[in-house]
């Protein structure tokens, strides 16, 4: 049974045909599944952009987005509107425990000739920055106990909006409730304006994280140095199984042999042809012919 076009509060209508055109783009360009059930969600998110730039109908908005001007000015904003970004500090804490207690000590033992090269961690799908800053905190704490330990964090996302928030590193005090008091004192700065109830990530911690935009549908991710650990959590759920396999294999081309791959708590790589073996709950390690 086909979906009936629905009117929005300002009278705009997302027809079945126009929804199908947007859906085709979203699935091909972003890899994101867009079933009929997501139609109302898409309608509401696009409508906000339409109001902002003064376009009255979804048909006119589609034509604008894919015009020469729209491809230069608007298509990134449309992607920002479409993508879902939800994250927290210390989300799925057992991953960080495993990272410190098992993964990093094992990687340090595998270092060639005992050299202490910097550890590289990639927060793929970093959203508004809570995950990479959590990583920076726990790795900094590890470094306090292990002299000579160095690290850097690459954080990527497709949304320029959330990347702007992440780069600023400013959060509501409610957002940092999961952060221990010890880490709050060491890594967070309170706003001088007491009425704002915000904190900012300390500059020395922000310096450990490099943010940039990345679309996982690109063939080349432009990462020139292989990474030791990839956090790719709660992103796979938006992809079809075929896209999941394609993206994970691309990610693994940048992951060192014996490197670690962390997925989200509701995600599984079971049945996918990827060079990873499961070693814990949603924790994997790269094992292939090159290892």
LINDAWO-V927049 format. One line per field, one symbol per residue. ss: DSSP state (A for helix, B for strand, O for the rest). phi: phi as a letter, one per 20 degrees, with the letter a starting at -180 (. if undefined). A space follows every 50 residues. Layout:
ss: ???
phi: ???
This chain:
ss: OOOOOBBOOOOOBBOAAAAAAAAAAAAAAAOBOOOAAAAAAAAAAAAAAA AAAOOOOAAAAAAAAOOAAAAAAOAAAAAAAAOOOOOOOOOOAAAAAAAA AAAAAAAAAAOAAAOOOOBBBBBBOOOOOAAAAAAAAAAAAAAAAOOOOO BBBBBBBOOAAAAAAAAAOBBBAAAAOOOOAAAAAAABBBOOOOOOOBBB BOAAAAOOBBBBBOOOOOOOOOOOOOBBBBBBOOOAAABOAAAAAAAAAA AAOOBBBBBBBBBOOOOOOOOOOOOBBBBBOOBBBBOOOOO
phi: .feegdeefenfcefgffgffffffgffedmefcfgfeffffgfffffff ffdmdecffffgffgdegfffeddfffffgfffeccbbflflffffffgf ecffgffffegflmfefffdddeenfleofffffgfffffffffdcgnfc bbceccbeefffffffffmdcfgffegffffgfgfedddfffeffelccc fggffgfedddaebdffffdeldecfdebcdcdmdgfedffffgffffff gffdefgmfdcddffddbdgneececdfcaflcccfcbfef
